[in-house]
Amino acid sequence: MNITAPDADLATAWDTAVDDAPVALSARHDLIAIAGAAGTIWILDAATGACIDTFELPGGALSVALAPDARHAAATGPTGYALWRREDGRTTVRDTGAWSSTAAWADNERVAIAAGRRALVLAPGGGELWATEPAASTVTDLAWLRQGRRLAVAAYGAVRCHERHTHKPVMTYPYIGSHLALAVAPTGRWICSGNQDASIHIWRTRDAGELTMSGYPEKVSRLAFDDTGFWLAADGAPDVTVWDFSGKGPAGTAPRSLRCHETITALAWRPGGGGHLASGGADGTVALWRATAGRPESRISPARILDGDTTVAALTWAGPELLVSAYRDGRIRAHRLPSRTTL
């Protein structure tokens, strides 16, 4: 990889490239992890973009997730998963032969791995702590609730919740269809799935009350709650839709619409709950939004647009001041936004 110095645009912190098509980003503490489609994982210094280590996941990569303290990372792929340790670069690779769609850290000591039809909960070194019973189909997404005490597992037909050492689910939220994305409000009040049938299905965890938002022109494969748990961003249309989950939730309301891209490829809320959202598109643009401004049903214009040459593959925030964009051609850019009110 080659790093170039910041250009004349003072908002550009650094600009680098990797020799593969990025598929996922993760940022924690002082590190950024980049997963390449062929299976190389790059670990970068967030401040400079310098590569401090790499590791390999044979068979290719689908996702990467750094632990909250950035001392470990988990990468998943079509045939297994890998665990990396910062202290000495040690990598543990498990070729399970099962599709591993994603990984999610509960805390610094536990990571959940989607492994075929099951979810495995592992220690950072790879030791299995517990596992779920097989779901009806391949696990598509995972999310932790209740400060890491409960794990939500999405697969065809339902989202199932498991607690420590519970092979069988303690709660099942049924919905017939293929769940493509899972988002859990940081408040723990809501579980949402983005679905193949072009809908968002919502469960209220307090009483399992349900709501479906249908009518999207395309499948909904990207969902993201902001830090407050009051705002949910979704793809599934040319507009990014932003739903208000404050109060009694979105029932009977209309979303705010954010129009910039023809095809949405990435979503990332700015940390801190200020209502700022970044979105990426197949056209190479990254848009920055005051996503919670205006009224329901209003169409919001981007506060700023950053142009790129190829499809935006992934976005992540390394803290509230550094937005990192990965492009399909291998380019990685970091833009610095020095204050919460920059937009």
C-alpha positions as CSV (number, residue, x, y, z in Angstrom):
1,M,0.0,0.0,0.0
2,N,1.1,3.6,-0.7
3,I,0.3,6.6,1.4
4,T,0.2,10.1,-0.1
5,A,0.4,13.3,2.0
6,P,-2.7,15.3,2.5
7,D,-3.7,17.4,-0.5
8,A,-4.6,21.1,-0.6
9,D,-8.1,20.3,0.9
10,L,-7.5,20.7,4.6
11,A,-10.3,18.3,5.3
12,T,-8.3,15.4,3.9
13,A,-6.4,13.8,6.7
14,W,-4.7,11.1,4.6
15,D,-5.2,9.1,1.4
16,T,-3.9,5.6,0.9
17,A,-4.7,2.4,-1.1
18,V,-4.8,-1.4,-0.7
19,D,-4.3,-3.9,-3.4
20,D,-7.7,-5.5,-3.2
21,A,-11.4,-4.5,-3.4
22,P,-12.4,-3.5,0.2
23,V,-15.6,-5.0,1.4
24,A,-15.8,-3.8,5.0
25,L,-14.3,-1.3,7.5
26,S,-14.1,-1.2,11.3
27,A,-12.7,1.6,13.5
28,R,-12.1,1.4,17.2
29,H,-9.8,3.4,19.5
30,D,-6.7,4.3,17.4
31,L,-7.0,1.6,14.7
32,I,-8.9,1.0,11.4
33,A,-9.3,-2.4,10.0
34,I,-10.0,-3.0,6.2
35,A,-11.2,-6.3,4.9
36,G,-10.4,-7.1,1.2
37,A,-12.6,-9.4,-0.9
38,A,-9.7,-11.9,-1.5
39,G,-9.1,-12.2,2.3
40,T,-6.3,-9.8,3.3
41,I,-7.1,-7.7,6.4
42,W,-5.1,-4.5,6.8
43,I,-4.7,-2.8,10.2
44,L,-4.1,0.9,9.9
45,D,-3.1,3.7,12.3
46,A,-6.2,5.9,12.4
47,A,-4.2,9.1,12.8
48,T,-1.8,8.6,9.8
49,G,-3.2,5.8,7.6
50,A,0.0,3.9,8.0
51,C,-0.3,0.1,7.9
52,I,0.9,-1.5,11.2
53,D,-0.1,-5.1,10.4
54,T,-1.9,-7.5,8.0
55,F,-3.4,-10.9,8.3
56,E,-5.0,-13.4,5.9
57,L,-8.4,-15.2,5.9
58,P,-8.1,-17.9,3.3
59,G,-11.2,-18.1,1.0
60,G,-11.9,-14.4,1.1
61,A,-13.5,-11.9,3.6
62,L,-17.0,-10.6,4.1
63,S,-16.6,-8.5,7.3
64,V,-14.1,-7.3,9.9
65,A,-14.7,-6.1,13.4
66,L,-12.3,-4.6,15.9
67,A,-12.8,-5.1,19.6
68,P,-13.8,-2.0,21.6
69,D,-10.2,-1.6,22.9
70,A,-8.7,-2.4,19.5
71,R,-6.5,-5.2,21.0
72,H,-8.2,-7.8,18.9
73,A,-10.0,-8.2,15.5
74,A,-12.3,-10.7,14.0
75,A,-12.7,-11.3,10.3
76,T,-15.3,-13.5,8.7
77,G,-15.7,-15.0,5.2
78,P,-17.3,-17.6,2.9
79,T,-15.4,-20.5,4.5
80,G,-14.6,-19.5,8.1
81,Y,-13.2,-16.8,10.3
82,A,-9.9,-15.5,11.7
83,L,-9.0,-13.8,15.0
84,W,-6.1,-11.3,15.3
85,R,-4.2,-10.2,18.4
86,R,-2.5,-6.8,18.4
87,E,0.1,-7.6,21.0
88,D,2.1,-9.9,18.8
89,G,0.2,-10.1,15.5
90,R,-0.9,-13.7,16.3
91,T,-3.7,-14.9,14.0
92,T,-6.0,-17.9,14.7
93,V,-7.7,-19.1,11.5
94,R,-10.7,-21.5,11.6
95,D,-11.7,-23.1,8.3
96,T,-15.2,-24.3,9.2
97,G,-16.4,-24.7,5.6
98,A,-19.5,-22.6,6.7
99,W,-20.5,-19.2,5.5
100,S,-19.6,-16.7,8.1
101,S,-21.4,-13.5,7.3
102,T,-20.4,-11.2,10.2
103,A,-18.9,-10.8,13.7
104,A,-20.0,-8.6,16.6
105,W,-18.1,-7.9,19.8
106,A,-20.1,-7.8,23.1
107,D,-17.1,-6.4,24.9
108,N,-13.3,-6.8,24.9
109,E,-13.6,-10.5,26.0
110,R,-16.4,-11.9,23.9
111,V,-17.1,-11.9,20.1
112,A,-20.0,-13.5,18.3
113,I,-19.3,-15.1,15.0
114,A,-22.0,-16.1,12.4
115,A,-20.9,-19.7,11.4
116,G,-23.4,-21.2,9.0
117,R,-26.7,-21.8,10.8
118,R,-25.3,-21.1,14.2
119,A,-23.7,-18.2,16.1
120,L,-20.6,-19.0,18.1
121,V,-19.5,-16.8,21.1
122,L,-15.8,-16.9,21.4
123,A,-13.0,-15.6,23.7
124,P,-10.5,-13.4,21.9
125,G,-8.1,-16.3,21.5
126,G,-10.7,-18.4,19.8
127,G,-11.9,-20.6,22.6
128,E,-15.7,-21.4,22.3
129,L,-17.7,-20.0,25.3
130,W,-21.1,-21.1,24.0
131,A,-23.1,-21.6,20.7
132,T,-26.7,-21.3,19.6
133,E,-28.7,-24.2,18.2
134,P,-28.9,-24.3,14.4
135,A,-31.3,-21.8,12.9
136,A,-33.6,-22.6,9.9
137,S,-31.0,-21.2,7.5
138,T,-27.7,-19.4,7.3
139,V,-27.3,-16.7,9.9
140,T,-27.2,-13.3,8.1
141,D,-26.6,-10.8,10.9
142,L,-25.9,-10.5,14.6
143,A,-26.4,-7.8,17.3
144,W,-25.9,-7.6,21.0
145,L,-28.5,-6.2,23.4
146,R,-28.6,-5.4,27.2
147,Q,-24.9,-4.3,27.4
148,G,-23.8,-7.6,25.8
149,R,-25.9,-9.9,27.9
150,R,-28.3,-11.0,25.0
151,L,-27.4,-11.9,21.4
152,A,-29.9,-11.3,18.6
153,V,-29.4,-13.7,15.6
154,A,-31.1,-13.1,12.3
155,A,-31.9,-16.0,9.9
156,Y,-34.7,-16.9,7.6
157,G,-38.1,-16.6,9.3
158,A,-37.1,-15.0,12.6
159,V,-34.8,-13.1,14.8
160,R,-33.9,-15.2,17.8
161,C,-32.4,-13.9,21.0
162,H,-30.0,-16.0,23.2
163,E,-28.4,-15.4,26.6
164,R,-25.2,-16.7,28.0
165,H,-25.0,-20.5,27.6
166,T,-28.5,-20.8,26.2
167,H,-28.5,-23.2,23.3
168,K,-32.1,-22.5,22.6
169,P,-33.5,-19.0,22.2
170,V,-35.0,-17.2,25.2
171,M,-37.1,-15.0,22.8
172,T,-38.1,-15.5,19.2
173,Y,-39.4,-12.7,17.0
174,P,-41.0,-14.3,13.9
175,Y,-41.3,-12.8,10.5
176,I,-41.6,-15.0,7.4
177,G,-38.9,-13.9,4.9
178,S,-35.2,-13.4,4.4
179,H,-33.6,-11.0,6.9
180,L,-30.6,-9.2,5.3
181,A,-29.7,-6.7,8.0
182,L,-30.2,-6.3,11.7
183,A,-30.2,-3.2,13.8
184,V,-30.8,-2.9,17.5
185,A,-31.4,0.5,19.2
186,P,-28.7,1.3,21.8
187,T,-31.6,1.9,24.2
188,G,-32.6,-1.8,23.7
189,R,-36.2,-0.8,22.9
190,W,-36.3,-1.9,19.3
191,I,-35.0,-4.7,17.0
192,C,-35.3,-4.0,13.3
193,S,-34.6,-6.2,10.3
194,G,-34.1,-5.2,6.7
195,N,-35.6,-7.7,4.4
196,Q,-35.4,-9.3,1.0
197,D,-39.1,-8.5,0.5
198,A,-38.3,-4.7,0.4
199,S,-39.5,-4.0,3.9
200,I,-38.3,-3.1,7.4
201,H,-39.8,-5.2,10.2
202,I,-39.7,-3.8,13.7
203,W,-40.2,-5.4,17.1
204,R,-40.6,-3.5,20.4
205,T,-38.6,-5.6,22.9
206,R,-40.8,-4.6,25.9
207,D,-43.9,-6.5,24.7
208,A,-42.9,-7.9,21.2
209,G,-45.2,-5.4,19.5
210,E,-44.6,-5.5,15.7
211,L,-44.7,-3.0,12.8
212,T,-43.7,-3.4,9.2
213,M,-42.6,-0.6,7.0
214,S,-43.2,-1.8,3.4
215,G,-43.3,-0.2,0.0
216,Y,-39.5,0.1,-0.6
217,P,-38.7,-0.3,-4.3
218,E,-35.7,-2.6,-3.5
219,K,-34.6,-5.0,-0.8
220,V,-33.4,-3.3,2.5
221,S,-29.9,-4.5,3.2
222,R,-28.5,-1.7,5.3
223,L,-29.8,-0.4,8.6
224,A,-28.1,1.8,11.2
225,F,-29.3,3.4,14.4
226,D,-27.6,6.5,15.7
227,D,-26.1,6.6,19.2
228,T,-29.3,7.9,20.8
229,G,-31.4,5.0,19.4
230,F,-33.9,7.6,18.3
231,W,-33.1,7.6,14.5
232,L,-32.8,4.7,12.1
233,A,-31.3,5.1,8.6
234,A,-32.1,2.6,5.8
235,D,-31.4,1.9,2.2
236,G,-33.9,0.2,-0.1
237,A,-34.6,3.2,-2.3
238,P,-32.6,6.0,-4.1
239,D,-33.3,8.1,-1.1
240,V,-31.8,7.3,2.3
241,T,-34.8,7.1,4.6
242,V,-34.5,8.2,8.3
243,W,-37.2,7.1,10.7
244,D,-37.9,8.7,14.1
245,F,-38.0,6.2,16.9
246,S,-38.3,8.7,19.8
247,G,-41.5,8.7,21.9
248,K,-43.8,5.8,20.8
249,G,-41.8,5.0,17.7
250,P,-42.4,5.4,14.0
251,A,-45.9,3.9,13.7
252,G,-48.1,6.3,11.7
253,T,-45.3,8.6,10.7
254,A,-43.3,9.2,7.6
255,P,-39.5,9.3,7.3
256,R,-37.2,12.1,6.3
257,S,-35.8,11.5,2.8
258,L,-32.1,12.1,1.9
259,R,-31.6,12.3,-1.9
260,C,-28.1,12.2,-3.4
261,H,-27.3,8.7,-4.7
262,E,-29.0,6.5,-7.3
263,T,-27.8,3.4,-5.4
264,I,-26.8,3.5,-1.7
265,T,-23.8,1.4,-0.8
266,A,-22.9,2.5,2.7
267,L,-24.3,4.2,5.8
268,A,-22.6,5.5,9.0
269,W,-23.8,7.8,11.7
270,R,-21.3,10.2,13.2
271,P,-20.7,9.2,16.9
272,G,-22.2,11.4,19.5
273,G,-25.8,11.6,18.6
274,G,-25.7,14.9,16.8
275,G,-27.9,13.7,13.9
276,H,-25.0,13.7,11.4
277,L,-25.0,10.9,8.9
278,A,-22.6,9.8,6.1
279,S,-23.8,7.9,3.1
280,G,-22.0,6.4,0.1
281,G,-23.1,5.6,-3.4
282,A,-22.3,3.5,-6.4
283,D,-21.4,6.7,-8.2
284,G,-18.5,7.3,-5.9
285,T,-20.0,10.1,-3.9
286,V,-20.0,10.4,-0.1
287,A,-22.7,12.7,1.2
288,L,-22.8,14.2,4.7
289,W,-26.2,15.0,6.1
290,R,-28.0,16.9,8.9
291,A,-30.2,13.8,8.8
292,T,-32.6,14.7,11.6
293,A,-33.3,18.3,10.4
294,G,-36.6,19.3,9.0
295,R,-40.0,17.7,9.4
296,P,-41.3,14.2,8.6
297,E,-41.8,13.7,4.9
298,S,-39.3,16.5,4.1
299,R,-36.6,15.9,1.5
300,I,-33.2,16.9,2.8
301,S,-30.3,18.0,0.7
302,P,-26.7,17.0,1.6
303,A,-24.7,19.4,3.7
304,R,-21.5,18.4,1.9
305,I,-20.6,16.0,-0.9
306,L,-17.2,14.4,-1.3
307,D,-16.5,13.1,-4.8
308,G,-14.8,9.8,-5.6
309,D,-13.9,7.8,-8.8
310,T,-15.5,4.4,-8.0
311,T,-18.2,2.8,-5.9
312,V,-18.0,3.5,-2.2
313,A,-17.6,0.1,-0.6
314,A,-17.8,1.0,3.1
315,L,-17.8,3.9,5.5
316,T,-16.8,4.2,9.2
317,W,-16.1,7.0,11.7
318,A,-12.9,6.8,13.7
319,G,-14.4,9.0,16.5
320,P,-16.5,12.1,15.7
321,E,-13.8,13.9,13.8
322,L,-12.5,11.4,11.2
323,L,-14.6,9.9,8.5
324,V,-13.0,7.0,6.6
325,S,-14.2,6.0,3.1
326,A,-13.2,2.8,1.3
327,Y,-13.7,2.6,-2.5
328,R,-14.1,-0.4,-4.7
329,D,-10.8,0.3,-6.5
330,G,-8.8,-0.1,-3.2
331,R,-8.5,3.6,-2.3
332,I,-9.0,4.6,1.3
333,R,-9.6,8.2,2.3
334,A,-9.9,9.9,5.7
335,H,-11.5,13.3,6.0
336,R,-11.2,15.3,9.2
337,L,-14.1,17.3,10.5
338,P,-12.7,19.3,13.4
339,S,-15.9,20.1,15.2
340,R,-19.4,18.6,15.7
341,T,-20.8,21.7,14.0
342,T,-18.7,21.5,10.8
343,L,-21.7,20.4,8.8
